[in-house]
């Protein structure tokens, strides 16, 4: 039985189609396996192209920072890869051949590599038509101005770091402000019992602002209380010359001048401020008294009449009017004025006795 089987195998091996089959198998060769480094080489080439374009742009903007191109120029396209020539398909292997499946896989892989385009390089900028590449401009030569696509917004000023320092300008103090400061110092000294320092402070305040009325009033009070009459008269005289409307200062100065026996000076002082005291009965009566002492009876009568009209219940002014009328030889009018003086009841004992004495004459 074994011998029969050997014979059958020999006959099968010597069939006429065996030669053709062996020849066909020799003609069919499997494709070489894909080189794994091909895809990686393509990616490296593309990356080098992108980096080269970015480096050129960085060099351009570094040398010409003031010029901003309207559009970014895309990098040069990656070099075309040579497409391998189409492969000539070898005769398909017979069905059931062990290398048929491997050959089919190799043919499909080769076909895919030949037809698939390489990946495009990334495009930077807007998708407008790409202008032709610009020639590199030498560093020391001005580059041609590119058309400006849009107006560049102004750059805001850069503030220095750290806190902002605000400088304050002190407001210049007025003369009244400086005088008021000296006035407050003088008042503090007076409260502390340092009268000499207070007087010096008041004088300093008046030197800064001579028209400061409260300061002059305070200084006069200190000088009169300490019986420094000459200094008080000087301060009053300066005040009346500067502010003649201060009729109280004029009366005080005239009274001091009268006490010193200077009737003419007292009359001048009162006359200088008379226009500001037309409605003041005391001022008019004092003027009548000075005029009577001077022997000017008619002017004295006029001043006393104004005082009696302004203060009809004041007996002193009626008494002065009666005496002035009597000195001017107007006896009936004088007696009427003396009686009015007694009727008011405002005279003290000495003045009432004087009025009765003149009525008995």
C-alpha positions as CSV (number, residue, x, y, z in Angstrom):
1,X,0.0,0.0,0.0
2,X,2.8,2.3,0.8
3,X,4.4,1.6,-2.6
4,X,1.1,2.6,-4.4
5,X,1.0,5.9,-2.5
6,X,4.5,6.8,-3.5
7,X,3.8,6.2,-7.1
8,X,0.7,8.4,-7.0
9,X,2.7,11.3,-5.5
10,X,5.4,11.0,-8.2
11,X,2.7,11.1,-10.9
12,X,1.1,14.2,-9.3
13,X,4.5,15.9,-9.1
14,X,5.2,15.4,-12.8
15,X,1.9,17.0,-14.1
16,X,2.4,19.4,-17.0
17,X,1.1,22.5,-15.1
18,X,3.7,22.2,-12.4
19,X,6.3,24.0,-14.4
20,X,4.0,26.9,-15.2
21,X,3.0,27.1,-11.5
22,X,6.6,27.2,-10.4
23,X,7.5,29.8,-13.0
24,X,4.6,32.0,-11.9
25,X,5.6,31.9,-8.3
26,X,9.2,32.9,-9.3
27,X,7.8,36.0,-11.1
28,X,5.6,37.2,-8.3
29,X,7.7,39.1,-5.7
30,X,6.3,40.7,-2.6
31,X,6.7,44.5,-2.4
32,X,9.4,45.8,0.0
33,X,8.0,46.8,3.4
34,X,7.3,50.5,3.9
35,X,10.2,52.5,5.3
36,X,9.1,53.7,8.7
37,X,11.3,56.8,8.4
38,X,9.5,58.2,5.3
39,X,6.5,59.8,7.2
40,X,8.8,61.1,9.9
41,X,11.1,62.7,7.3
42,X,8.1,64.5,5.8
43,X,7.0,65.9,9.1
44,X,10.5,67.1,9.9
45,X,10.8,68.9,6.5
46,X,7.4,70.6,7.1
47,X,8.4,71.7,10.7
48,X,11.7,73.1,9.4
49,X,9.9,75.1,6.8
50,X,7.5,76.6,9.4
51,X,10.4,77.4,11.8
52,X,12.4,79.0,9.0
53,X,9.4,81.3,8.1
54,X,8.8,82.3,11.7
55,X,12.6,83.1,12.1
56,X,12.5,85.3,9.1
57,X,9.5,87.2,10.4
58,X,11.1,87.6,13.8
59,X,14.3,89.0,12.2
60,X,12.3,91.5,10.1
61,X,10.2,92.8,13.0
62,X,13.3,93.0,15.2
63,X,15.2,95.2,12.7
64,X,12.1,97.3,11.7
65,X,9.8,97.4,14.7
66,X,7.9,100.5,13.5
67,X,6.6,98.9,10.4
68,X,3.6,96.5,10.7
69,X,2.8,94.5,7.6
70,X,-0.8,94.4,6.7
71,X,-0.9,90.6,6.3
72,X,1.4,87.9,7.4
73,X,3.2,86.1,4.6
74,X,2.8,82.4,4.8
75,X,5.9,80.3,4.9
76,X,7.2,78.7,1.6
77,X,5.4,75.5,0.8
78,X,7.2,72.3,1.7
79,X,9.1,70.8,-1.2
80,X,7.1,68.4,-3.3
81,X,8.0,64.8,-2.6
82,X,8.8,62.8,-5.6
83,X,6.0,60.4,-6.3
84,X,7.3,57.0,-7.0
85,X,6.3,55.6,-10.4
86,X,3.3,53.3,-10.5
87,X,4.1,49.7,-9.8
88,X,3.4,47.1,-12.5
89,X,1.1,44.7,-11.0
90,X,2.4,41.2,-11.2
91,X,0.1,38.3,-12.1
92,X,-2.2,37.6,-9.2
93,X,-1.2,34.5,-7.3
94,X,-3.3,31.5,-7.5
95,X,-6.1,31.0,-5.1
96,X,-4.9,29.3,-2.0
97,X,-1.3,30.4,-2.4
98,X,0.2,31.3,1.0
99,X,1.7,34.6,-0.4
100,X,-1.5,35.8,-2.0
101,X,-2.8,37.7,1.1
102,X,0.6,39.3,1.8
103,X,0.9,40.4,-1.8
104,X,-2.6,42.0,-1.8
105,X,-1.7,43.9,1.4
106,X,1.5,45.2,-0.1
107,X,-0.3,46.4,-3.2
108,X,-2.9,48.3,-1.2
109,X,-0.2,50.0,1.0
110,X,1.8,51.0,-2.2
111,X,-1.3,52.4,-3.8
112,X,-2.2,54.5,-0.7
113,X,1.3,56.0,-0.5
114,X,1.3,57.0,-4.2
115,X,-2.2,58.7,-4.2
116,X,-2.3,60.4,-0.8
117,X,-0.9,64.1,-1.0
118,X,1.5,65.3,1.6
119,X,0.0,67.4,4.4
120,X,-0.2,71.1,3.6
121,X,1.9,73.5,5.6
122,X,-0.1,75.6,8.2
123,X,-1.1,79.0,6.8
124,X,-0.6,82.0,9.1
125,X,-2.7,85.1,8.8
126,X,-5.9,85.8,7.0
127,X,-7.1,83.5,4.2
128,X,-6.6,86.1,1.4
129,X,-4.7,85.3,-1.8
130,X,-1.0,85.0,-0.9
131,X,1.1,87.8,-2.3
132,X,4.5,87.1,-3.8
133,X,7.3,86.8,-1.3
134,X,9.1,90.1,-0.3
135,X,12.8,90.4,-0.9
136,X,14.8,90.8,2.3
137,X,15.7,94.5,3.0
138,X,19.2,95.3,4.2
139,X,19.3,96.4,7.8
140,X,20.5,100.0,7.1
141,X,18.2,100.7,4.1
142,X,14.6,101.8,4.6
143,X,12.1,99.2,3.6
144,X,9.3,100.0,1.2
145,X,6.1,100.9,3.1
146,X,3.6,98.2,3.0
147,X,-0.1,99.3,2.4
148,X,-1.7,99.8,5.8
149,X,-4.7,97.7,6.2
150,X,-6.2,99.4,9.3
151,X,-5.6,102.4,11.4
152,X,-3.5,101.6,14.5
153,X,-5.0,102.6,17.8
154,X,-2.9,105.1,19.8
155,X,-0.8,103.6,22.5
156,X,-1.8,105.0,25.9
157,X,1.0,106.5,28.0
158,X,2.8,104.2,30.3
159,X,2.6,105.4,33.9
160,X,5.6,104.9,36.2
161,X,5.2,102.1,38.7
162,X,4.6,102.8,42.3
163,X,2.3,105.2,44.1
164,X,1.5,108.5,42.5
165,X,3.0,111.5,44.3
166,X,0.6,114.4,44.7
167,X,2.4,117.7,45.4
168,X,0.4,120.2,47.5
169,X,1.1,123.9,47.1
170,X,0.5,125.8,50.3
171,X,-1.9,128.7,49.9
172,X,-0.3,132.0,50.7
173,X,-1.7,133.4,53.9
174,X,-3.2,136.9,53.7
175,X,-2.3,139.8,55.9
176,X,-5.4,139.2,57.9
177,X,-4.6,135.6,58.4
178,X,-1.1,136.4,59.8
179,X,-2.5,139.1,62.0
180,X,-5.1,136.8,63.3
181,X,-2.4,134.3,64.3
182,X,-0.6,136.9,66.2
183,X,-3.8,138.0,67.8
184,X,-4.5,134.5,69.1
185,X,-1.0,134.3,70.5
186,X,-1.5,137.6,72.4
187,X,-4.8,136.4,73.8
188,X,-3.2,133.3,75.1
189,X,-0.4,135.3,76.7
190,X,-3.0,137.6,78.3
191,X,-4.9,134.7,79.8
192,X,-1.6,133.4,81.2
193,X,-1.0,136.7,82.9
194,X,1.8,137.8,80.6
195,X,0.5,141.3,79.8
196,X,3.8,142.6,78.4
197,X,4.0,139.7,75.9
198,X,0.3,140.3,75.1
199,X,0.9,144.0,74.2
200,X,3.8,143.1,72.0
201,X,1.8,140.5,70.2
202,X,-1.1,143.0,69.6
203,X,1.4,145.5,68.3
204,X,2.8,142.9,65.9
205,X,-0.7,142.1,64.7
206,X,-1.4,145.8,64.0
207,X,1.8,146.1,62.1
208,X,0.7,143.3,59.8
209,X,-2.9,144.6,59.4
210,X,-3.4,148.1,60.7
211,X,-7.2,148.0,59.9
212,X,-7.9,145.0,62.2
213,X,-10.4,146.8,64.5
214,X,-10.6,144.1,67.3
215,X,-6.8,144.0,67.7
216,X,-6.6,147.8,68.1
217,X,-9.5,147.8,70.6
218,X,-7.7,145.1,72.7
219,X,-4.4,147.0,72.6
220,X,-6.2,150.3,73.6
221,X,-7.8,148.6,76.5
222,X,-4.5,147.2,77.8
223,X,-2.8,150.6,77.4
224,X,-5.6,152.5,79.2
225,X,-5.8,150.0,82.0
226,X,-2.1,150.4,82.6
227,X,-2.3,154.2,82.4
228,X,0.0,154.4,79.4
229,X,-1.8,157.5,78.0
230,X,0.7,158.7,75.5
231,X,0.9,155.3,73.9
232,X,-2.9,155.0,73.9
233,X,-3.2,158.4,72.2
234,X,-0.7,157.4,69.5
235,X,-2.7,154.2,68.9
236,X,-6.0,156.2,68.8
237,X,-4.6,158.9,66.5
238,X,-3.4,156.3,64.0
239,X,-6.7,154.5,64.1
240,X,-8.8,157.7,63.5
241,X,-6.5,158.8,60.6
242,X,-6.9,155.3,59.1
243,X,-10.6,154.8,59.9
244,X,-12.4,158.1,60.6
245,X,-15.8,156.3,60.7
246,X,-14.7,154.8,64.1
247,X,-16.4,157.7,66.1
248,X,-15.7,156.0,69.4
249,X,-12.0,156.2,68.8
250,X,-12.4,159.9,67.9
251,X,-14.3,160.7,71.1
252,X,-11.7,158.8,73.2
253,X,-8.8,160.7,71.6
254,X,-10.6,164.0,72.0
255,X,-11.3,163.3,75.7
256,X,-7.6,162.5,76.3
257,X,-6.6,165.7,74.4
258,X,-9.1,167.7,76.5
259,X,-7.7,166.3,79.7
260,X,-4.3,167.4,78.6
261,X,-5.7,170.9,78.0
262,X,-5.3,170.7,74.2
263,X,-8.8,172.0,73.3
264,X,-7.9,172.8,69.7
265,X,-6.7,169.3,69.1
266,X,-9.8,167.8,70.6
267,X,-12.0,170.1,68.4
268,X,-10.1,169.0,65.3
269,X,-10.4,165.3,66.2
270,X,-14.2,165.6,66.7
271,X,-14.6,167.7,63.5
272,X,-12.8,165.1,61.4
273,X,-15.3,162.3,62.2
274,X,-18.4,164.5,62.6
275,X,-19.9,163.4,59.3
276,X,-20.1,159.8,60.6
277,X,-21.8,160.9,63.9
278,X,-24.7,163.0,62.8
279,X,-27.1,160.7,64.6
280,X,-25.1,160.3,67.8
281,X,-26.4,162.5,70.6
282,X,-23.4,161.9,72.9
283,X,-21.0,162.9,70.1
284,X,-23.0,166.1,69.4
285,X,-23.1,167.0,73.1
286,X,-19.4,166.5,73.5
287,X,-18.7,168.7,70.5
288,X,-20.9,171.4,72.1
289,X,-18.9,171.2,75.3
290,X,-15.6,171.6,73.5
291,X,-16.9,174.5,71.5
292,X,-18.1,176.2,74.7
293,X,-14.7,175.7,76.3
294,X,-13.2,177.3,73.3
295,X,-15.7,180.3,73.6
296,X,-17.4,179.4,70.3
297,X,-20.9,179.9,71.6
298,X,-22.9,179.8,68.4
299,X,-21.4,176.5,67.2
300,X,-21.8,175.1,70.7
301,X,-25.5,176.1,70.6
302,X,-26.0,174.2,67.3
303,X,-24.3,171.1,68.6
304,X,-26.3,171.1,71.9
305,X,-29.6,171.6,70.0
306,X,-28.8,168.6,67.8
307,X,-28.0,166.5,70.9
308,X,-31.2,167.6,72.8
309,X,-33.2,166.8,69.7
310,X,-31.7,163.3,69.4
311,X,-32.0,162.6,73.2
312,X,-34.7,164.9,74.6
313,X,-34.8,163.2,78.0
314,X,-31.1,163.7,78.6
315,X,-30.8,166.7,81.1
316,X,-27.1,167.3,80.4
317,X,-27.7,168.5,76.9
318,X,-30.5,170.9,78.0
319,X,-28.2,172.3,80.7
320,X,-25.4,172.8,78.2
321,X,-27.8,174.5,75.7
322,X,-29.0,176.9,78.4
323,X,-25.6,177.9,79.4
324,X,-24.5,178.4,75.8
325,X,-27.6,180.6,75.1
326,X,-27.0,182.6,78.2
327,X,-23.3,183.2,77.1
328,X,-24.7,184.4,73.8
329,X,-27.0,186.8,75.6
330,X,-30.1,184.9,74.7
331,X,-31.5,184.9,78.3
332,X,-35.2,183.9,77.8
333,X,-34.2,180.9,75.7
334,X,-31.5,180.0,78.2
335,X,-34.1,180.0,81.1
336,X,-36.4,177.7,79.2
337,X,-33.5,175.3,78.5
338,X,-32.4,175.3,82.1
339,X,-35.9,174.5,83.3
340,X,-36.1,171.6,80.8
341,X,-32.9,170.3,82.3
342,X,-34.3,170.2,85.8
343,X,-37.6,168.6,84.6
344,X,-35.8,165.6,83.1
345,X,-34.6,164.5,86.5
346,X,-31.4,163.1,85.0
347,X,-29.0,165.6,86.5
348,X,-26.9,164.7,89.4
349,X,-26.8,167.0,92.5
350,X,-23.9,169.2,91.3
351,X,-25.4,169.8,87.9
352,X,-28.9,170.4,89.3
353,X,-27.5,173.0,91.7
354,X,-25.7,174.7,88.8
355,X,-29.0,175.0,86.9
356,X,-30.9,176.5,89.8
357,X,-28.1,179.0,90.5
358,X,-28.3,180.3,86.9
359,X,-32.1,180.5,87.1
360,X,-31.9,182.7,90.2
361,X,-29.7,185.3,88.6
